[in-house]
Amino acid sequence: MRKLVYYIGTTIDGFIAGPNGEFDFLPIEPDVLAAINAEMPETVPTQFRAAVGLTEAPNLRFDTVVMGRGTYEPALKEGITSPYAHLRQYVFSRTLTSSDPEVEIVSGDPVDVIRGLKQEDGQDIWLCGGGHLARQLLPEIDEMVVKRYPLAIGAGISMFDGPFNPVRFAVASTRTFESGAAVITYTRT
């Protein structure tokens, strides 16, 4: 069965974006990018793949990406309607519509959709963000790959934006980079 993997970048105080959804303060660390590009090249948006030499790179881990409206909108503001054209794309929103046939806008229950996707054949499913969608999908998250940057911002959108409800994960691996960033992989216990 396919796994739902929450792969996300975060600050040391657990924020994936600033209070207004900004994320440009997260550092782009060359050592982390090299490792991630080698292991999960499909997580690079389509429009940037050529610039980093990944034009022909195969999807090694994921064939599907799911995201919330807040994660999708920055691409839309730049005129990009299909940010991950090399993946099946699902955007969960009750307000958006899409004219791009490569992006499916889903207004229904995210948990039901993910359970259906997990039953299909294929590679794993990447939960790209954001915090509100991650909170809704927490019961379905099988693994988390968290890029944790040595940066505190004090306020913003947390990794899991929602009510208090502890869920335990186990550390599967930790890699620390010269830049000070760490990539920690967690699995559901």
C-alpha positions as CSV (number, residue, x, y, z in Angstrom):
1,M,0.0,0.0,0.0
2,R,1.2,3.5,-0.8
3,K,2.2,5.8,2.1
4,L,1.3,9.4,2.7
5,V,4.5,11.3,3.4
6,Y,4.6,14.8,4.8
7,Y,7.8,16.3,3.4
8,I,8.2,19.8,4.6
9,G,10.7,22.5,5.6
10,T,10.3,24.1,9.0
11,T,12.0,26.4,11.5
12,I,13.3,25.1,14.8
13,D,10.1,26.5,16.5
14,G,7.9,24.4,14.1
15,F,6.7,26.9,11.6
16,I,6.4,26.2,7.8
17,A,5.5,29.7,6.9
18,G,5.2,33.2,8.4
19,P,2.0,34.7,9.7
20,N,0.9,35.8,6.2
21,G,2.0,32.6,4.5
22,E,5.4,33.9,3.5
23,F,8.2,31.3,3.2
24,D,11.0,33.2,1.4
25,F,12.9,33.5,4.7
26,L,13.6,29.7,4.8
27,P,17.2,29.3,3.7
28,I,18.1,27.5,0.5
29,E,21.0,25.4,1.7
30,P,23.1,23.9,-1.1
31,D,24.1,20.9,0.9
32,V,20.5,20.0,1.8
33,L,19.3,20.7,-1.8
34,A,21.9,18.3,-3.2
35,A,20.9,15.5,-0.9
36,I,17.1,16.0,-1.5
37,N,17.5,16.4,-5.3
38,A,19.4,13.1,-5.4
39,E,16.8,11.3,-3.3
40,M,13.5,13.0,-4.2
41,P,14.0,15.0,-7.4
42,E,10.2,15.1,-8.0
43,T,9.8,17.5,-5.1
44,V,11.4,20.3,-7.3
45,P,8.7,22.3,-9.0
46,T,8.5,21.6,-12.8
47,Q,9.5,25.2,-13.7
48,F,12.8,24.9,-11.7
49,R,13.9,21.4,-12.8
50,A,15.9,22.5,-15.8
51,A,17.9,25.1,-13.7
52,V,19.1,22.4,-11.3
53,G,19.7,19.7,-13.9
54,L,16.6,17.6,-13.2
55,T,14.7,17.9,-16.5
56,E,14.9,14.2,-17.2
57,A,15.1,13.0,-13.6
58,P,12.6,10.2,-12.9
59,N,10.2,10.3,-10.0
60,L,12.1,8.2,-7.4
61,R,9.7,8.4,-4.4
62,F,6.4,10.1,-5.3
63,D,4.0,10.0,-8.2
64,T,1.3,12.1,-6.5
65,V,1.3,15.4,-4.6
66,V,-1.4,16.8,-2.4
67,M,-1.6,20.3,-1.1
68,G,-3.9,22.9,0.4
69,R,-5.0,26.1,-1.2
70,G,-2.5,28.2,0.7
71,T,0.4,26.1,-0.6
72,Y,-1.0,26.2,-4.2
73,E,-1.8,30.0,-4.3
74,P,1.8,31.3,-4.5
75,A,2.3,29.5,-7.8
76,L,-1.0,30.8,-9.1
77,K,0.0,34.3,-8.3
78,E,3.0,33.8,-10.5
79,G,0.8,32.4,-13.3
80,I,1.8,28.8,-12.7
81,T,-1.3,26.6,-12.7
82,S,0.5,23.3,-12.7
83,P,3.5,23.5,-10.3
84,Y,4.3,19.8,-10.3
85,A,3.3,18.7,-13.9
86,H,5.5,15.6,-13.5
87,L,3.2,14.4,-10.7
88,R,-0.5,13.8,-10.2
89,Q,-1.7,17.0,-8.5
90,Y,-4.5,17.4,-6.0
91,V,-5.4,20.7,-4.3
92,F,-7.8,20.7,-1.4
93,S,-10.0,23.8,-1.4
94,R,-13.6,24.7,-1.1
95,T,-13.1,28.0,-3.0
96,L,-10.7,27.5,-5.8
97,T,-11.5,26.3,-9.3
98,S,-8.9,25.3,-11.9
99,S,-8.8,25.6,-15.6
100,D,-5.6,23.4,-15.7
101,P,-6.5,19.8,-16.5
102,E,-3.4,18.5,-14.7
103,V,-4.6,19.8,-11.3
104,E,-7.6,18.3,-9.6
105,I,-9.3,20.7,-7.2
106,V,-11.0,18.7,-4.4
107,S,-13.6,20.2,-2.2
108,G,-14.5,16.9,-0.4
109,D,-13.1,15.3,2.7
110,P,-9.3,15.0,2.4
111,V,-9.1,11.9,4.6
112,D,-11.5,10.0,2.2
113,V,-9.5,11.1,-0.8
114,I,-6.2,10.1,0.7
115,R,-7.6,6.7,1.8
116,G,-8.7,6.1,-1.8
117,L,-5.3,7.2,-3.2
118,K,-3.5,4.9,-0.8
119,Q,-5.4,1.9,-2.2
120,E,-4.2,2.6,-5.8
121,D,-1.0,1.2,-7.3
122,G,1.9,3.5,-7.5
123,Q,4.6,5.4,-5.6
124,D,4.1,7.2,-2.4
125,I,1.9,10.3,-2.0
126,W,3.7,13.6,-1.0
127,L,1.8,15.9,1.3
128,C,3.4,19.2,0.3
129,G,1.5,21.4,2.8
130,G,0.1,23.3,4.5
131,G,-0.4,23.2,8.2
132,H,-4.2,23.1,8.2
133,L,-4.4,20.3,5.6
134,A,-1.7,18.4,7.5
135,R,-3.7,18.6,10.6
136,Q,-6.8,17.2,8.9
137,L,-4.6,14.4,7.4
138,L,-2.7,13.6,10.5
139,P,-4.5,10.2,11.0
140,E,-3.3,9.2,7.5
141,I,0.3,10.4,7.6
142,D,2.6,7.4,7.6
143,E,5.9,9.2,7.5
144,M,7.3,12.7,7.9
145,V,10.5,14.0,6.3
146,V,11.2,17.3,8.0
147,K,13.9,19.7,6.9
148,R,14.6,21.6,10.1
149,Y,16.5,24.9,9.6
150,P,18.4,26.6,12.4
151,L,16.0,29.6,12.4
152,A,13.3,30.7,14.9
153,I,10.6,33.1,13.8
154,G,8.2,33.1,16.8
155,A,4.9,33.1,14.9
156,G,3.4,31.8,11.7
157,I,1.8,28.7,10.3
158,S,2.7,25.6,12.2
159,M,3.4,22.2,10.8
160,F,0.0,21.1,12.1
161,D,-2.4,23.9,12.5
162,G,-5.3,22.7,14.6
163,P,-6.6,21.5,17.9
164,F,-4.5,19.8,20.6
165,N,-4.3,16.0,19.8
166,P,-1.0,14.2,20.5
167,V,0.1,11.6,17.9
168,R,3.3,9.7,18.4
169,F,6.0,9.2,15.7
170,A,9.4,7.5,16.0
171,V,12.6,8.9,14.6
172,A,13.7,6.7,11.8
173,S,16.8,8.7,10.7
174,T,18.5,12.0,11.3
175,R,21.0,13.7,9.0
176,T,22.8,16.9,10.0
177,F,24.4,19.1,7.3
178,E,27.3,21.6,7.5
179,S,24.8,24.4,6.9
180,G,23.2,23.6,10.3
181,A,20.1,22.2,8.8
182,A,18.9,18.7,9.7
183,V,16.6,16.3,7.8
184,I,14.7,14.1,10.2
185,T,12.6,11.2,9.1
186,Y,9.8,10.1,11.4
187,T,7.5,7.0,11.1
188,R,4.1,6.4,12.7
189,T,4.4,4.2,15.8
